[in-house]
Amino acid sequence: MKFRALTISAAAAGAILASSPATPQQQQPAAPPVAVPPARAKPAVNPPADPARPPVPPEIPVALLVDLGSGQTLFAREAERRFMPASVTKVMTTYAAFRLIGEGKLSLQTPVTFSREVADLWAGEGSTMFLQAGDRVTVGDLILGVTTVSGNDAAAMLGVHAAGSPEGWLALMNENAAELGLRDTHFGTPNGWPDEGRTYTSARDLVTLAEAMTTRYPQLYRAYVGHGGMRYRNIAQNNHDPVTGRVQGADGIKTGYTRQAGYTFLGSAERDGRRLALVVAGAPRSAVRNRTARDLLEWGFAAFDSRTLLAVRSVVGEARVQGGASTTVPLQTATPVLASVPRGRGAGEATLTIRYRGPVEAPVAAGQRVAMLRVTLPGQEPNDIPLLAAEGVPRANPLQRLRNGVAGLFW
């Protein structure tokens, strides 16, 4: 089997396009948590920005900005470097809960009693929702406490309720990481509490996680991420998210800090259907992290435009098939193929290359992932997009095998 590549010109691509009340063990039950909406960000102006001058100071060791629509990396510094995520760990806790809810295995309305065992470990420990032993809240309340005020208590209780034990929840978090292909990620804690380095991730993996959360569970994401704060037990707390309410279109996602990890943020913003995701990690001060996150998002929207290279289900080429009724199978895009190009410039410099290991063994099912389309733009990292079989190819009958054998003499 050989690796095969076919380059498509930009001109050819252009042608193809033509909640239960709480009842704790106190005399006065605590009212359910109340989310506080974020402030309204000023309308985006998007003044011209230089694509060659990203606003990331040298004291930021890890940073990444990706256009989730095109999949292209707009800026990267040590994107695959492993680091301790601190409370950004809770993004996987949230994602794991969203997935269980989506599968019908967990309900937002289910009441949960904050147990004495979890309270002894986490009540008032670090960032907290201020839960007390005996408090009755819902699964949705706990998720809100995790996403909005980074409650260590809420994250631990959510995991114990959903999986039966902390160990079971960690196993589920790591299973999700494996399913998403997070090769530089492992979880040893549900909330990011220091654990001697057993919990680690990379900027690239966090962006992949953000993409999965926003695309697979958009309704849950909008309902539980990006609030300005929350109130529980008559205690009002603000969300430390540095972009929501400050950057137009920003809606989260999660900050993190420990002495060992420094100041970290995984964030996202969407404008006119175009979503960017960013990571800033290991910053020496919160002010540096926050300013860089805001500036980097604004730069991404101002310095780059999104261009459509290919429409959904565009047939872009073919792959060779071995042992099939046909010797080739047409390849088509599963989604629109977009390119992030410097503002004011077209996508004519884009190079599209079909890449696959072939010939592909028959049978081939219609819709089967067969190849990748690599999009390359000058000065940017290549981006690979799946290509699907546009039609099925069954195994060859004896006569077709004979024909294929003769034809193979001329390949």
C-alpha positions in Angstrom: 0.0 0.0 0.0 1.4 3.4 -1.0 0.7 6.9 0.3 -0.9 9.0 -2.5 -1.3 12.7 -2.9 -3.1 14.7 -5.6 -2.8 18.5 -5.7 -5.7 20.7 -6.8 -5.2 24.2 -8.0 -7.0 27.1 -6.4 -8.6 27.9 -9.7 -9.9 24.3 -9.9 -11.3 24.6 -6.4 -13.1 27.8 -7.4 -14.7 26.0 -10.3 -15.9 23.2 -8.0 -17.4 25.7 -5.7 -19.4 27.7 -8.6 -34.4 22.6 39.4 -35.7 21.1 42.9 -35.7 23.5 45.9 -32.6 23.0 48.1 -33.2 21.5 51.5 -29.9 21.3 53.4 -29.5 20.3 57.0 -29.8 23.9 58.2 -33.0 25.4 59.6 -33.3 27.7 56.5 -32.9 25.9 53.2 -30.6 27.5 50.6 -32.3 28.8 47.5 -31.3 27.3 44.1 -28.3 29.0 42.4 -29.1 31.9 40.2 -27.0 32.7 37.1 -26.0 36.3 36.4 -25.9 37.2 32.7 -22.6 38.8 31.5 -22.2 42.4 30.6 -22.9 43.4 27.0 -19.7 43.8 25.0 -19.3 46.8 22.9 -20.0 46.2 19.2 -16.9 45.0 17.3 -15.1 47.5 15.2 -12.4 45.2 13.8 -9.9 47.9 12.7 -7.2 46.6 10.3 -4.6 44.3 12.0 -1.4 42.9 10.8 -1.5 39.1 10.3 2.2 39.0 10.8 2.1 40.7 14.2 0.1 38.6 16.7 -0.3 40.4 20.1 1.3 37.7 22.3 4.0 39.0 24.6 7.1 36.9 25.2 6.3 36.1 28.8 3.4 33.9 27.6 5.0 30.4 27.2 2.0 28.7 25.5 -0.6 30.2 23.2 -2.8 29.0 20.4 -5.5 30.6 18.3 -7.6 28.4 15.9 -10.4 29.3 13.5 -12.8 26.4 14.2 -14.6 26.9 10.9 -11.6 26.4 8.7 -9.6 24.4 11.2 -6.6 26.6 10.5 -4.1 27.7 13.2 -3.8 31.4 13.1 -1.2 31.6 15.8 0.7 28.9 17.8 3.4 28.9 20.4 4.3 25.6 22.0 0.9 24.2 21.0 1.8 20.6 21.8 3.7 21.3 25.0 2.2 19.6 28.1 1.3 21.7 31.0 -0.8 21.6 34.2 -4.2 23.1 33.4 -5.4 23.9 36.9 -9.1 24.7 36.9 -9.3 24.4 33.1 -9.6 20.7 33.9 -13.2 21.5 34.7 -13.9 21.9 31.0 -13.6 18.1 30.6 -15.7 17.6 33.7 -18.3 19.8 32.0 -18.0 18.0 28.7 -18.3 14.6 30.3 -21.5 15.7 32.0 -22.8 17.1 28.7 -22.1 13.8 27.0 -24.0 11.8 29.6 -26.9 14.2 29.3 -26.9 13.9 25.5 -26.9 10.1 25.9 -29.8 10.2 28.3 -27.7 8.8 31.2 -27.9 12.0 33.3 -30.7 14.5 33.8 -30.3 18.2 34.5 -33.3 18.1 36.9 -32.1 15.2 39.0 -31.7 16.3 42.7 -28.4 15.7 44.3 -27.6 15.8 48.0 -24.1 17.2 48.8 -22.7 14.3 50.8 -20.8 14.5 54.1 -17.9 12.6 52.4 -17.5 15.1 49.6 -18.0 18.0 52.0 -15.2 16.8 54.2 -12.8 16.9 51.3 -14.0 19.9 49.3 -16.4 22.2 51.2 -14.8 25.7 51.1 -11.6 24.3 49.5 -10.2 26.6 46.9 -12.7 28.0 44.4 -16.1 27.0 45.8 -19.8 27.2 45.1 -20.2 27.3 49.0 -22.1 24.0 49.2 -22.6 22.5 52.6 -23.2 18.9 53.7 -26.9 18.1 53.2 -27.6 20.8 50.6 -29.9 19.5 47.8 -29.3 21.0 44.4 -29.8 19.6 40.9 -27.3 18.3 38.4 -27.8 21.5 36.4 -27.0 23.6 39.5 -23.7 21.7 39.9 -22.8 22.2 36.3 -23.5 25.9 36.7 -21.3 26.0 39.8 -18.5 24.3 37.8 -18.6 26.5 34.7 -19.4 29.9 36.4 -17.6 30.0 39.7 -15.2 27.1 39.2 -16.5 25.2 42.2 -14.2 22.5 43.3 -17.0 21.2 45.5 -19.5 21.2 42.6 -17.1 19.4 40.3 -16.3 16.7 42.9 -20.0 16.1 43.7 -21.0 16.0 40.1 -18.5 13.3 39.4 -19.5 11.2 42.4 -23.1 11.5 41.5 -22.7 10.6 37.8 -20.1 7.9 38.1 -20.6 6.6 41.6 -17.0 7.4 42.8 -14.2 9.8 42.1 -12.2 7.0 40.4 -15.1 6.1 38.1 -15.5 9.8 37.1 -11.8 10.1 36.3 -11.9 7.0 34.2 -14.8 8.5 32.3 -12.9 11.8 31.8 -9.9 9.9 30.4 -12.1 7.8 28.2 -13.5 11.0 26.7 -10.0 12.3 26.2 -9.1 9.2 24.3 -12.2 9.3 22.2 -11.5 12.9 21.2 -7.9 12.0 20.3 -6.3 14.1 23.1 -2.9 12.5 22.9 -1.2 14.9 25.3 -3.9 14.9 28.0 -4.5 12.9 31.2 -6.7 13.6 34.2 -5.9 12.7 37.8 -8.4 15.1 39.4 -11.9 16.3 38.4 -11.3 19.9 39.3 -7.6 20.7 38.6 -6.4 20.6 42.2 -2.6 20.1 42.3 -1.9 16.3 42.0 1.9 16.2 41.5 1.6 16.4 37.7 -0.8 13.5 37.1 -3.1 16.0 35.4 -1.7 17.6 32.2 -2.9 18.7 28.8 -1.7 20.8 25.8 -3.1 23.9 24.1 -3.9 21.8 21.0 -5.9 19.3 23.0 -7.8 22.0 24.8 -8.9 23.6 21.5 -10.0 20.1 20.3 -12.1 19.8 23.5 -13.6 23.3 23.0 -14.6 22.4 19.5 -16.2 19.2 20.6 -18.2 21.0 23.3 -19.4 23.8 21.1 -20.3 21.7 18.1 -21.7 18.5 19.7 -23.6 20.2 22.6 -24.4 23.8 21.5 -27.6 24.1 23.5 -26.0 23.0 26.7 -23.0 25.1 26.0 -25.1 28.2 25.6 -27.1 27.4 28.7 -24.2 26.8 31.1 -21.1 28.6 29.7 -20.4 32.3 29.6 -22.5 33.6 32.5 -21.2 36.7 34.3 -21.6 35.2 37.7 -23.9 33.4 40.1 -25.5 33.7 43.5 -25.9 30.8 46.0 -26.6 31.0 49.7 -27.0 34.7 49.2 -23.3 34.9 48.2 -22.7 36.5 44.8 -19.6 35.5 42.9 -18.3 36.8 39.6 -17.0 34.7 36.7 -13.3 35.4 36.2 -13.6 34.8 32.4 -11.7 37.7 30.9 -13.4 37.9 27.5 -17.2 37.4 27.9 -18.8 40.8 28.1 -15.6 42.5 26.9 -15.0 40.9 23.5 -17.9 41.0 21.1 -19.2 37.4 20.5 -17.1 35.9 23.4 -18.9 33.3 25.4 -16.4 31.5 27.7 -14.9 29.2 28.5 -12.7 28.6 31.6 -9.8 30.2 33.5 -7.4 28.4 35.7 -4.6 29.2 38.2 -2.3 27.5 40.7 1.2 28.5 41.7 2.7 25.7 39.8 0.6 26.2 36.6 0.4 30.0 36.4 -2.5 31.7 34.9 -4.3 29.9 32.1 -7.4 30.4 30.0 -9.4 28.5 27.3 -11.7 30.8 25.5 -13.9 31.2 22.5 -15.9 33.8 20.6 -18.2 33.7 17.6 -19.0 36.5 15.1 -21.2 36.1 12.0 -21.0 32.3 12.3 -17.3 32.2 12.6 -15.9 30.8 15.8 -12.4 31.2 17.2 -10.9 29.2 20.1 -7.8 30.2 22.0 -5.5 29.0 24.8 -3.2 31.2 26.8 -1.3 29.2 29.4 1.4 29.7 32.0 1.1 33.5 32.2 2.9 35.1 35.1 0.1 37.4 36.1 -3.7 37.4 35.6 -3.5 40.8 33.9 -1.1 39.5 31.3 -3.3 36.5 30.6 -6.5 38.5 30.4 -5.1 41.2 28.1 -3.5 38.7 25.8 -6.7 36.6 25.5 -8.7 39.7 24.6 -6.1 41.0 22.2 -5.6 37.7 20.5 -9.3 37.2 19.8 -9.7 40.7 18.4 -6.6 40.2 16.3 -8.0 36.9 14.9 -11.2 38.5 13.8 -9.5 41.7 12.5 -6.5 40.2 10.7 -8.2 37.3 8.9 -11.3 36.7 6.8 -13.0 33.4 6.2 -13.3 32.3 2.5 -15.2 29.4 1.1 -13.0 27.2 -1.0 -15.5 24.3 -1.6 -19.1 23.7 -0.9 -20.4 20.8 1.1 -20.6 17.5 -1.0 -18.2 18.9 -3.6 -16.5 16.1 -5.6 -12.8 17.0 -5.6 -11.2 13.9 -7.1 -11.0 10.2 -6.8 -9.1 7.4 -5.0 -7.9 4.1 -6.5 -9.8 1.0 -5.3 -8.4 -2.5 -5.1 -10.7 -5.5 -5.6 -13.8 -3.5 -6.3 -16.4 -3.4 -9.0 -14.9 0.0 -9.9 -11.2 0.8 -9.9 -11.8 4.2 -8.5 -14.2 6.0 -6.0 -15.1 9.7 -6.2 -14.3 11.7 -3.1 -16.5 14.5 -1.7 -16.4 17.0 1.1 -18.4 16.3 4.2 -18.7 20.0 5.1 -17.9 23.3 3.4 -14.1 23.8 3.1 -13.1 27.2 4.4 -9.9 29.1 4.5 -8.8 31.8 6.9 -6.8 34.3 4.8 -5.3 37.7 5.6 -7.9 40.4 5.4 -8.2 41.9 2.0 -6.7 39.0 0.2 -8.4 36.2 -1.7 -7.9 32.5 -1.4 -6.0 32.1 -4.6 -2.8 31.1 -2.8 -4.4 28.1 -1.2 -3.2 24.7 -2.3 -5.5 21.7 -1.9 -3.9 18.2 -1.9 -5.8 14.9 -1.7 -3.9 12.5 0.6 -4.7 8.8 1.2 -3.2 5.4 1.7 -4.1 3.4 -1.3 -5.3 1.7 -3.2 -8.4 1.5 -0.9 -9.6 -2.0 -0.3 -13.1 -2.8 -1.5 -15.9 -2.9 -0.4 -16.2 0.9 0.1 -19.4 2.2 1.7 -20.9 5.5 0.5 -20.0 8.1 3.1 -17.0 6.2 4.3 -14.0 8.3 5.3 -11.4 7.5 2.6 -9.0 10.4 2.3 -7.9 13.8 3.7 -7.9 17.1 1.9 -4.9 19.1 3.0 -5.4 22.9 2.8 -2.1 24.9 2.7 -1.7 28.6 2.8 1.5 30.5 2.8 2.8 31.2 6.4 0.2 28.9 8.0 0.2 25.4 9.3 -1.5 22.9 6.9 -5.0 21.7 7.8 -6.4 18.3 7.0 -10.1 17.9 6.3 -11.9 14.5 5.8 -13.0 13.4 2.4 -15.8 10.8 2.1 -16.7 8.3 -0.6 -19.3 9.9 -2.8 -20.7 6.4 -3.7 -20.3 2.8 -2.7 -18.0 0.4 -4.4 -18.8 -3.4 -3.9 -16.3 -6.2 -4.2 -15.6 -7.2 -7.8 -17.1 -10.3 -9.4 -14.8 -12.7 -11.3 -15.2 -10.9 -14.6 -14.5 -7.5 -13.0 -11.5 -8.9 -11.2 -10.1 -10.1 -14.6 -10.8 -6.6 -16.0 -9.1 -4.9 -13.1 -6.1 -7.2 -13.4 -5.6 -6.2 -17.0 -6.2 -2.6 -16.2 -3.6 -2.8 -13.4 -0.9 -3.6 -15.9 -1.2 0.0 -17.2 -1.2 1.8 -13.8 
